Amino acid sequence: MFWYWFFAGPALALAVLSLRGERRRAAYILRTLSEPAKDLPPASVIVPLKGPEEGLRENLEALASLDYPDYELVVAARSAADIPPGVLPRRLKVTLAHGADANTAEKIQNLAAAVRATRRRSRILAFADSDVRVTRRWLRALAAPLAEPGVGAVTGYRWFLPAPPTF
């Protein structure tokens, strides 16, 4: 019995401390996301696209209706054939890369073409994959840390949820 508690006791203590730390982190994230961002500079959201995907129309619609004061949505594809009919929302810019460089991956060529097509006044470039459905506040949450001194880049983490969201 002694050896059990010798090994299990510290593991349980660490689990409790970890849970307490996660609760503090979750409270910090909720507090940070609920604070209105002070400086929201113009942004460009870039999405590379290649063919049909499940939920593509809804994903692009979510990106086109972000709660952000000044942004543009740029969809990049190799050719018009890579864009399924009826999936593009109204408020976006489409750029075609035409994939001329055999030594560079198609997705990289699409992203580079989209960066060249962004408007000059954008101070933030945000990249999202076409199979991701974001919340309305996604771009605000992504841009907020950039207002802090010394922060030059921000990344996010994908949370995979089953459809329907059950265990």
C-alpha positions as CSV (number, residue, x, y, z in Angstrom):
1,M,0.0,0.0,0.0
2,F,2.9,2.3,0.8
3,W,4.4,2.0,-2.7
4,Y,1.0,2.7,-4.4
5,W,0.6,6.0,-2.6
6,F,4.3,6.7,-3.1
7,F,3.8,6.8,-6.9
8,A,0.1,7.7,-7.1
9,G,0.2,10.5,-4.5
10,P,2.5,12.8,-6.5
11,A,0.6,12.0,-9.7
12,L,-2.7,13.0,-8.2
13,A,-1.1,16.2,-6.7
14,L,0.3,17.1,-10.1
15,A,-3.1,16.5,-11.8
16,V,-4.9,18.8,-9.3
17,L,-2.3,21.5,-9.8
18,S,-2.5,21.1,-13.6
19,L,-6.3,21.4,-13.5
20,R,-6.0,24.6,-11.4
21,G,-3.6,26.0,-13.9
22,E,-5.9,25.2,-16.8
23,R,-8.8,26.9,-15.1
24,R,-6.7,30.0,-14.7
25,R,-5.6,29.8,-18.4
26,A,-9.2,29.4,-19.5
27,A,-10.3,32.4,-17.4
28,Y,-7.5,34.4,-19.0
29,I,-8.5,33.4,-22.5
30,L,-12.2,34.3,-21.9
31,R,-11.2,37.6,-20.3
32,T,-8.9,38.4,-23.3
33,L,-11.4,37.5,-25.9
34,S,-14.2,39.5,-24.2
35,E,-12.1,42.7,-24.1
36,P,-12.6,44.9,-27.1
37,A,-9.5,45.3,-29.2
38,K,-8.1,48.8,-29.2
39,D,-6.2,48.8,-32.5
40,L,-7.7,46.8,-35.4
41,P,-5.6,47.7,-38.4
42,P,-6.7,46.8,-42.0
43,A,-6.3,43.1,-42.7
44,S,-6.4,40.7,-45.5
45,V,-7.6,37.1,-45.0
46,I,-6.1,34.7,-47.5
47,V,-7.6,31.3,-48.3
48,P,-6.0,28.8,-50.8
49,L,-8.6,26.7,-52.6
50,K,-8.4,23.5,-54.6
51,G,-11.6,21.7,-55.5
52,P,-14.7,20.8,-53.6
53,E,-14.6,20.1,-49.9
54,E,-17.3,19.3,-47.4
55,G,-18.8,22.5,-45.9
56,L,-16.8,24.7,-48.3
57,R,-19.6,27.2,-48.9
58,E,-20.3,27.6,-45.2
59,N,-16.6,27.9,-44.4
60,L,-16.1,30.7,-46.9
61,E,-19.3,32.4,-45.8
62,A,-18.0,32.4,-42.2
63,L,-14.8,34.0,-43.4
64,A,-16.8,36.6,-45.4
65,S,-18.9,37.6,-42.4
66,L,-16.2,38.3,-39.8
67,D,-16.8,40.8,-37.0
68,Y,-13.9,43.0,-38.0
69,P,-14.1,46.6,-39.2
70,D,-11.7,46.7,-42.2
71,Y,-10.7,43.5,-43.9
72,E,-10.7,41.8,-47.3
73,L,-11.1,38.1,-48.1
74,V,-8.8,36.8,-50.9
75,V,-9.4,33.3,-52.3
76,A,-6.5,31.9,-54.3
77,A,-6.6,29.0,-56.7
78,R,-4.4,27.6,-59.4
79,S,-7.2,28.0,-62.0
80,A,-10.9,28.7,-62.2
81,A,-11.5,25.0,-62.5
82,D,-10.3,24.6,-58.9
83,I,-13.2,26.7,-57.6
84,P,-16.5,24.7,-57.4
85,P,-19.5,26.6,-58.7
86,G,-21.8,28.3,-56.2
87,V,-19.4,28.3,-53.2
88,L,-18.0,31.8,-53.3
89,P,-19.7,34.4,-51.1
90,R,-20.3,37.9,-52.4
91,R,-17.6,39.9,-50.5
92,L,-14.3,38.6,-51.7
93,K,-11.5,38.9,-54.2
94,V,-10.4,35.9,-56.3
95,T,-6.9,35.5,-57.6
96,L,-5.5,32.8,-59.9
97,A,-1.9,31.7,-59.6
98,H,-1.8,29.6,-62.8
99,G,1.0,27.5,-61.2
100,A,3.9,28.1,-63.6
101,D,6.8,27.1,-61.3
102,A,7.3,23.3,-61.3
103,N,9.8,23.5,-58.3
104,T,7.2,25.1,-56.0
105,A,4.2,23.5,-54.4
106,E,0.8,24.5,-55.8
107,K,-0.4,25.8,-52.4
108,I,2.7,28.0,-52.0
109,Q,2.2,29.4,-55.5
110,N,-1.5,30.1,-54.6
111,L,-0.5,31.8,-51.3
112,A,2.2,33.9,-53.0
113,A,-0.3,35.1,-55.7
114,A,-2.8,36.0,-53.0
115,V,-0.2,38.0,-51.1
116,R,0.6,40.0,-54.2
117,A,-3.1,40.6,-54.8
118,T,-3.9,42.0,-51.3
119,R,-4.6,45.7,-51.0
120,R,-1.6,47.9,-50.1
121,R,-3.1,49.3,-46.9
122,S,-3.5,45.9,-45.1
123,R,-1.2,45.7,-42.1
124,I,-2.2,42.2,-41.2
125,L,-2.1,39.1,-43.4
126,A,-4.1,36.2,-42.0
127,F,-4.1,32.8,-43.5
128,A,-6.8,30.2,-43.2
129,D,-7.4,26.8,-44.9
130,S,-10.6,26.3,-46.8
131,D,-11.7,23.4,-44.6
132,V,-11.8,25.5,-41.5
133,R,-15.0,27.2,-40.1
134,V,-14.1,30.2,-38.0
135,T,-16.2,32.1,-35.5
136,R,-17.2,35.7,-36.2
137,R,-14.5,37.0,-33.7
138,W,-11.7,34.9,-35.1
139,L,-9.8,37.7,-36.8
140,R,-10.3,40.0,-33.9
141,A,-8.8,37.4,-31.6
142,L,-5.9,36.8,-34.0
143,A,-5.2,40.5,-34.4
144,A,-5.4,41.6,-30.8
145,P,-2.0,40.3,-29.6
146,L,-0.3,42.1,-32.5
147,A,-1.0,45.4,-30.7
148,E,1.4,44.4,-27.9
149,P,5.0,45.6,-28.2
150,G,7.4,43.1,-29.6
151,V,4.7,40.8,-31.1
152,G,5.1,40.4,-34.8
153,A,3.4,37.1,-35.6
154,V,0.4,35.2,-34.1
155,T,-0.8,31.7,-34.8
156,G,-3.9,29.8,-33.8
157,Y,-4.7,26.2,-33.0
158,R,-7.3,24.0,-34.7
159,W,-9.9,22.4,-32.6
160,F,-11.5,19.4,-34.3
161,L,-15.1,18.9,-33.4
162,P,-17.2,16.0,-34.6
163,A,-20.4,16.6,-36.5
164,P,-22.7,16.5,-34.5
165,P,-20.6,17.5,-31.5
166,T,-21.0,14.4,-29.3
167,F,-18.7,12.1,-27.5
